[in-house]
Amino acid sequence: MTDPNLALTAEMIAGLLADTSPYLSCDDCFARIDEYVERCGADPRYEDPAMRTHLAGCGACAEEAQALRELIDQQSQQEK
């Protein structure tokens, strides 16, 4: 967000104010994201509070997780 005239959306404000505890950096998230997405797909009740918190506040990592989910879903559909 480099345009000073761009208005903040409610989603942007919520992301800035989100509680980031337990803290996880983007590097840490990226190192764990494959396993996290696979485990969530295998068990919808799987919990990783640090990953969940990071993905809720980081659009770039959340987008990566979504892309991985879609790729896994596509592969699953092709195997059927």
N, C-alpha and C positions, 0 to 999 in steps of 0.2 A: 504494500500500500504506500506508494510514493506520491500519489496525487493529493495535495493538501485540500483540494476541493471535493474529493470523494467522501460522501457521507458514510459513516459507520452503520452497518446493519445490526439488527438485534443479534444475529448469529455471530458476527465479528466481536461484538461486545461480550457476549457469553463466553466465547473462546478465550478472550483476554482475561476475563475474571474467573475462569474455571480453576477449581482447586486441582493442582497438579501433583498432589501427594498420592501415592508414592511416586517420586520423580523417576523418569526414564528419559534419557536423551534420544535424539533421532538416530544416532549411531547405534545405541543399544537396541532400540526398537527395530531398526533395519536388520540387525544381527539375529533377532528372534522372530521376525514377522512370518517367515515361511512356516515354522513349526506352530506358531500361534494360529494362523489361518487354518492349517491342516487339522489341528486339535479341535478348534471350534467347529469345523465342518463335521468331524467325527462324533463330537459330543457337544450339543448345543448348550449344555449346562457347564461346560468347561469355563473356569474362571482364572484370569490373570489380571489382577487389579492394576498393576503398573502398566501393562499394555493397553487395557481398556481405557485408563485415564489418559494415557498419551495419545491414543487414537482419537479420543473425544476432543482433544485440544489442538491437534496438529493435522491440518488439512492435507498436507503433503503425504504424511505417513498413512492417514486414513484412506486416501486415494490409492496408494500402493496396496494396502490391504484389500480394498474392494476389487482392484484389478486382479489380484491373486485369487480371490474368491471366485470371480467370474471365470478365470482360466481353469480352475479346478472343476467348477460346475460344467464347463464346456467339455473337458476331458471325460468327466463322468458320463455325460450324455452320449459321447461318441463311443464309449465302451459298452453301452447297452444295446 
